[in-house]
Amino acid sequence: MNKELANRAAAATPSQAGDGFTEAPPSTEPAIWTRNFRYYFVARSAGLLSWSMLPIAITAGLLKSGYGLGTAGYAMAFLVGPFAGLVLFGGVLSDRFTARRMMIAADLGNLAAQVLLAFLFFHGIDELWHLYALLVIAGTANAMFQPGASSTVPLVARDVQGANGVLRTSEALTSLGGPALAGVLIGVASTGWVMVVSAVAYGTSAICLFALRLGAVPAPPAGESLWRNLVVGWHEFRSRSWLWGVIVIWMFFAVLSWGPQLSLSAGVIVPAHGATAFGLLNTAFGAGTVIGGLTAIRFKPRRPLAAGALAMLAYPLYPLGIVLDWPVWLLAGAQVAVGIGITFWGVMWATSVQTQVPGEVLNRVHAYEVAGSVGMFPVGSALAGPAVAAFGTDRVLQVGIVVALLTAAALLVARPIRTLARVPDRA
């Protein structure tokens, strides 16, 4: 731990100039809502709003244009595939050229893609490959943006955990409001107008990121190849047992519990209670994530990952309620608890990574983290159908319940994870 703290102190020393600004002098601004964080909050919220609208807009736009669900599925694959495949390189490039530059470039790429998508939907899709190519650009841009989205937080807020709590709350609100806004725009106008709004949001994000006043930031040694940067990032990731330990545990959780749950719950809730009830339950989950984010702003445990693991004990409540055929109101309460628990864990995890990993490798380490954890979710989702056909819905949900409990237990039993101490806020 002393070595890591020394590394952290070294990382705080600027080692890469060229972002165009000097560090602002110390001020009496709040630990969270600094000038930089206000700009970053607007940028991140705008980007999240755009990203949350895109799946609804693309799917609805294709269906209104006479295409089937299969085409919509291919479209989503062209959007998500580049993100999963290129996020590691996004981490390397963010460390080499600074996260802010990569995020601005990604926003401009997304801006261009959204403008062209708007043109495509206004004038009609003549060739599907036009749509697929633009979605590849959008997915690639998000792969370039994502690593910097994490590493920028410690640079713009002294209270890193509080800032993560605010950002998770914003993420929850945009994930609820984005699809609803997209639906309204499609209903009263057309899919093209969703793309126009999305383009404006990405432009706003780019402007806000450009307005950040960041000093010189840590960077890899000059002259190293991209491959060498990637290898160094892997060694940094592997050298922290608490870090790779969480990812290994989370991979099992994603495949056996988290991944299958959405499609399984829809398959049970919609036939039994209707699509409206299913929408209500997802709204309840969103409300829980808002509460979890707000809670994480204030509650700062000495052992953040241990506290987050305890919060994860709420996760099995929802699948348990489905198996036991709880009424909708009780399932909604379970979803609120799940939202609180998983969001609190998310803030504890993000803050631990951002404060424990040296700045010059943080983008790459975060990229490995995303690839290892989120990357397994589609695997679990894809296996849900065959698993239900072989074992039945209740049995697959029961496995998910047990795995979720074992996940929390494993996080608490593993000593490097359980004992990881919180890094104090910067003065």
C-alpha positions in Angstrom: 0.0 0.0 0.0 2.9 2.4 0.8 4.2 1.8 -2.7 0.8 2.5 -4.3 0.5 5.7 -2.3 4.0 6.7 -3.5 3.0 6.0 -7.0 -0.2 8.0 -6.5 1.8 11.0 -5.3 4.2 10.7 -8.3 1.2 10.5 -10.6 -0.1 13.8 -9.2 3.0 15.5 -10.5 2.3 16.8 -14.0 4.3 14.9 -16.6 2.5 15.8 -19.9 1.9 19.3 -21.0 0.0 20.4 -24.1 -3.6 20.4 -22.9 -3.5 24.2 -23.5 -4.3 25.4 -20.0 -2.6 25.9 -16.7 -3.9 24.7 -13.4 -6.3 27.1 -11.8 -5.1 28.5 -8.5 -6.5 27.0 -5.2 -9.9 28.3 -4.4 -12.7 28.0 -1.8 -15.0 26.2 -4.3 -16.8 23.1 -2.9 -15.0 19.8 -3.2 -17.5 18.6 -5.8 -18.9 21.5 -7.7 -15.7 23.2 -8.9 -15.8 25.1 -12.1 -14.2 22.2 -13.9 -16.6 19.7 -12.5 -19.6 21.8 -13.6 -18.4 21.8 -17.1 -17.6 18.1 -17.0 -21.0 17.3 -15.4 -22.8 19.0 -18.3 -20.6 17.3 -20.9 -21.1 13.8 -19.4 -24.8 14.3 -18.9 -25.3 15.4 -22.5 -23.3 12.4 -23.8 -25.2 10.0 -21.6 -28.5 11.5 -22.8 -27.5 11.0 -26.4 -26.3 7.5 -25.9 -29.5 6.4 -24.0 -31.7 7.8 -26.9 -29.8 6.0 -29.7 -31.0 2.4 -29.3 -34.7 3.5 -29.1 -34.3 5.8 -32.0 -32.5 3.3 -34.3 -34.9 0.5 -33.5 -38.1 2.6 -33.9 -36.7 4.2 -37.0 -36.0 0.9 -38.7 -39.4 -0.5 -37.8 -41.2 2.6 -39.1 -39.2 2.3 -42.3 -40.5 -1.2 -42.8 -37.5 -3.2 -41.6 -37.8 -6.1 -39.2 -36.4 -6.9 -35.7 -33.6 -8.8 -37.3 -32.3 -5.7 -39.0 -32.6 -3.8 -35.7 -30.6 -6.5 -34.0 -27.8 -6.2 -36.6 -27.8 -2.4 -36.1 -27.3 -2.7 -32.4 -24.5 -5.2 -33.0 -22.7 -2.7 -35.3 -23.1 -0.1 -32.5 -22.0 -2.2 -29.6 -19.4 -4.4 -31.3 -16.8 -1.7 -32.0 -17.1 -0.4 -28.4 -16.4 -3.8 -27.0 -13.6 -4.5 -29.4 -11.8 -1.1 -29.3 -12.1 0.1 -25.7 -8.7 -1.2 -24.8 -7.1 0.9 -27.6 -9.2 3.8 -26.4 -7.4 3.5 -23.1 -4.0 3.4 -24.7 -4.7 6.5 -26.9 -6.2 8.4 -24.0 -3.0 7.9 -22.0 -0.8 8.9 -24.9 -2.7 12.0 -26.2 -4.6 12.9 -22.9 -8.1 11.9 -22.1 -9.6 15.3 -22.8 -8.4 15.4 -26.4 -9.6 11.9 -27.0 -13.0 12.7 -25.5 -13.4 15.9 -27.6 -12.4 14.0 -30.8 -14.9 11.3 -29.8 -17.7 13.9 -29.3 -16.9 15.4 -32.7 -17.0 12.0 -34.3 -20.4 11.3 -32.7 -21.6 14.8 -33.7 -20.8 14.0 -37.4 -22.4 10.5 -37.1 -25.6 11.9 -35.6 -25.9 14.6 -38.3 -25.5 12.0 -41.0 -28.0 9.7 -39.3 -30.5 12.5 -39.1 -30.0 13.1 -42.9 -30.5 9.3 -43.4 -33.7 9.1 -41.5 -35.1 12.3 -42.9 -34.5 11.2 -46.5 -35.0 7.5 -46.2 -32.5 4.6 -45.9 -31.6 3.5 -49.4 -28.8 1.2 -48.4 -28.5 -0.5 -45.0 -24.7 -0.4 -45.1 -24.9 3.4 -44.8 -26.7 3.0 -41.5 -24.3 0.3 -40.3 -21.2 2.3 -41.2 -22.5 5.3 -39.2 -23.3 3.1 -36.2 -19.7 1.7 -36.3 -18.4 5.3 -36.2 -20.6 6.0 -33.2 -19.6 2.8 -31.4 -15.9 3.5 -32.1 -16.2 7.1 -30.8 -17.7 5.8 -27.6 -14.8 3.3 -27.2 -12.4 6.2 -27.5 -14.5 8.3 -25.0 -15.1 5.8 -22.2 -11.6 5.4 -20.7 -11.2 9.2 -20.3 -14.7 9.5 -18.7 -13.4 7.7 -15.7 -9.9 9.1 -15.4 -11.1 12.8 -15.8 -13.1 12.6 -12.6 -10.1 12.9 -10.2 -8.8 15.9 -12.2 -12.0 17.9 -11.9 -13.2 17.3 -8.4 -11.3 17.0 -5.1 -14.1 14.9 -3.6 -13.9 12.0 -6.1 -16.5 9.7 -4.4 -19.0 12.6 -4.2 -18.4 13.4 -7.8 -19.0 9.8 -8.8 -22.2 9.8 -6.8 -23.4 12.9 -8.7 -22.4 11.4 -12.0 -24.2 8.1 -11.3 -27.3 10.0 -10.3 -27.1 11.9 -13.6 -26.6 8.6 -15.4 -29.7 7.2 -13.8 -31.8 10.2 -14.7 -30.6 10.3 -18.3 -31.2 6.5 -18.7 -34.8 7.1 -17.6 -35.3 10.4 -19.5 -33.4 9.6 -22.7 -35.6 6.8 -24.0 -38.7 8.7 -23.0 -37.6 11.8 -24.8 -36.7 9.7 -27.9 -40.1 8.1 -27.8 -41.9 11.5 -27.6 -39.8 12.9 -30.5 -40.5 9.9 -32.7 -44.2 10.1 -31.9 -44.7 13.8 -32.6 -42.1 14.3 -35.3 -39.6 11.6 -36.6 -36.5 9.7 -35.8 -34.4 12.3 -37.6 -35.2 14.8 -35.0 -33.9 12.5 -32.3 -30.6 12.5 -34.1 -30.7 16.3 -34.3 -31.1 16.6 -30.6 -28.4 14.0 -30.1 -26.0 15.9 -32.3 -26.6 19.1 -30.3 -25.9 17.2 -27.1 -22.6 15.9 -28.4 -21.7 19.4 -29.6 -22.5 20.7 -26.1 -20.3 18.0 -24.6 -17.4 18.9 -26.8 -17.6 22.6 -26.0 -17.8 21.9 -22.3 -14.8 19.6 -22.4 -12.8 22.2 -24.4 -13.6 24.7 -21.6 -12.0 22.6 -18.9 -8.9 24.1 -17.4 -6.7 21.1 -16.7 -3.0 21.4 -16.0 -0.4 18.9 -17.3 -1.5 15.4 -16.8 0.5 12.1 -16.3 1.5 10.3 -19.4 3.4 7.2 -20.5 7.2 7.6 -21.3 7.7 9.2 -24.7 8.7 6.8 -27.5 6.8 3.7 -26.3 4.8 1.8 -28.9 1.1 1.3 -28.7 1.7 -2.4 -28.0 4.1 -1.6 -25.2 1.6 0.8 -23.7 -1.0 -2.0 -23.8 1.3 -4.4 -22.2 2.3 -2.0 -19.4 -1.4 -1.4 -18.8 -2.0 -5.1 -18.4 0.9 -5.4 -15.9 -0.5 -2.5 -13.9 -3.9 -4.2 -13.9 -2.5 -7.6 -13.0 -0.3 -6.3 -10.2 -3.3 -5.2 -8.1 -5.0 -8.2 -6.6 -8.0 -6.3 -5.4 -8.5 -5.0 -8.9 -8.3 -8.2 -11.0 -10.0 -10.1 -8.2 -13.1 -7.9 -8.5 -13.1 -8.3 -12.3 -12.8 -12.1 -12.1 -15.7 -12.3 -9.6 -17.7 -9.9 -11.7 -17.2 -12.0 -14.9 -19.0 -14.9 -13.3 -21.7 -12.6 -11.9 -22.2 -11.1 -15.4 -22.5 -14.4 -17.2 -24.6 -16.3 -14.6 -26.8 -13.6 -12.9 -26.7 -10.1 -14.3 -26.6 -10.9 -18.0 -29.6 -13.3 -18.2 -31.8 -11.3 -15.8 -33.3 -8.6 -18.1 -34.6 -11.0 -20.7 -35.8 -13.6 -18.1 -37.6 -11.0 -16.1 -39.3 -9.6 -19.2 -40.3 -13.1 -20.2 -42.1 -13.6 -16.9 -43.4 -10.1 -16.0 -44.9 -9.1 -19.4 -47.1 -12.2 -19.9 -48.2 -12.2 -16.3 -48.7 -8.5 -15.6 -48.3 -6.7 -18.9 -45.8 -4.4 -20.6 -46.8 -1.4 -18.4 -45.9 -3.3 -15.2 -42.6 -4.2 -16.7 -41.9 -0.5 -17.5 -42.9 0.4 -14.0 -40.5 -2.0 -12.5 -37.7 -0.6 -14.6 -38.6 2.9 -13.5 -38.5 1.7 -9.9 -35.0 0.4 -10.6 -34.1 3.8 -12.0 -35.4 5.5 -8.9 -33.3 3.2 -6.8 -30.2 4.2 -8.8 -30.9 7.8 -8.1 -31.2 7.1 -4.4 -28.0 5.0 -4.4 -26.1 7.8 -6.2 -27.3 10.4 -3.7 -26.4 8.2 -0.8 -22.9 7.6 -2.1 -22.3 11.4 -2.2 -22.4 11.6 1.6 -21.6 8.2 3.0 -17.9 7.5 2.8 -16.9 4.3 4.4 -13.3 3.5 5.4 -13.5 0.3 3.5 -15.4 1.2 0.3 -15.3 -2.1 -1.5 -16.5 -4.0 1.6 -19.3 -1.5 2.0 -20.2 -1.8 -1.6 -20.2 -5.6 -1.4 -22.7 -5.4 1.5 -24.9 -3.2 -0.6 -24.8 -5.9 -3.4 -26.6 -8.2 -1.1 -29.8 -6.5 -2.2 -29.4 -7.7 -5.8 -31.0 -11.1 -5.4 -34.3 -9.6 -4.1 -35.8 -9.0 -7.6 -35.1 -12.4 -9.1 -36.2 -14.0 -5.8 -39.5 -12.0 -6.0 -40.1 -13.3 -9.6 -39.5 -16.9 -8.5 -41.9 -16.5 -5.5 -44.5 -14.7 -7.7 -44.6 -11.5 -5.6 -47.1 -8.8 -6.5 -46.0 -5.9 -8.7 -45.8 -3.4 -5.9 -43.5 -5.7 -3.9 -41.3 -6.3 -7.0 -41.1 -2.6 -7.4 -39.8 -2.2 -3.9 -37.3 -4.9 -4.6 -36.2 -3.1 -7.7 -35.6 0.1 -5.7 -33.4 -1.8 -3.3 -31.5 -3.4 -6.2 -31.0 0.0 -7.8 -29.7 1.5 -4.5 -27.3 -1.5 -3.9 -25.8 -1.8 -7.4 -25.3 2.0 -7.8 -23.7 2.3 -4.4 -21.3 -0.5 -5.3 -20.6 1.2 -8.6 -19.6 4.4 -6.9 -17.4 2.6 -4.4 -15.7 0.7 -7.2 -15.2 3.6 -9.6 -13.8 5.8 -6.8 -11.4 3.0 -5.7 -10.0 2.6 -9.2 -9.7 6.3 -9.8 -7.9 7.0 -6.5 -5.7 3.9 -6.2 -4.3 3.7 -9.7 -1.6 6.1 -10.9 -2.8 8.7 -13.4 -0.4 7.8 -16.1 -1.9 4.3 -16.5 -5.5 4.9 -15.3 -7.0 5.1 -18.8 -5.5 1.7 -19.8 -6.4 0.1 -16.5 -10.0 1.3 -16.8 -10.2 0.0 -20.3 -9.2 -3.5 -19.1 -11.7 -3.2 -16.3 -14.5 -2.3 -18.8 -13.5 -5.1 -21.2 -13.4 -7.7 -18.4 -16.6 -6.8 -16.6 -19.1 -5.2 -19.0 -17.8 -7.4 -21.9 -19.2 -10.5 -20.3 -22.8 -9.1 -20.0 -23.7 -10.0 -23.7 -22.4 -13.5 -23.1 -24.8 -14.0 -20.2 -27.6 -12.4 -22.2 -27.0 -14.7 -25.2 -26.9 -17.8 -23.0 -30.3 -16.9 -21.3 -32.4 -18.4 -24.1 -30.6 -21.8 -24.4 -30.4 -22.1 -20.6 -34.1 -21.6 -20.2 -34.8 -24.1 -22.9 -32.6 -26.7 -21.2 -33.4 -26.0 -17.5 -36.5 -23.7 -17.3 -36.9 -20.1 -16.3 -37.2 -20.7 -12.5 -34.1 -22.8 -12.4 -32.0 -20.2 -14.3 -33.3 -17.4 -12.0 -32.5 -19.6 -9.0 -28.9 -20.0 -10.2 -28.7 -16.2 -10.7 -29.9 -15.7 -7.1 -27.2 -18.1 -5.7 -24.5 -16.6 -7.9 -25.4 -13.0 -6.8 -25.2 -14.0 -3.1 -21.9 -15.8 -3.8 -20.6 -12.7 -5.6 -21.2 -10.5 -2.5 -19.7 -13.2 -0.3 -16.6 -13.6 -2.5 -16.0 -9.8 -2.5 -16.2 -9.8 1.3 -14.1 -12.9 1.8 -11.2 -11.9 -0.5 -8.9 -10.0 1.9 -7.3 -7.5 -0.6 -10.8 -6.4 -1.7 -12.4 -6.3 1.8 -9.5 -4.4 3.4 -8.8 -1.9 0.6 -8.8 1.5 2.4 -10.4 4.7 1.1 -8.0 7.4 -0.1 -8.8 10.7 1.6 -10.1 13.6 -0.4 -7.6 16.0 -1.7 -7.2 19.2 0.3 
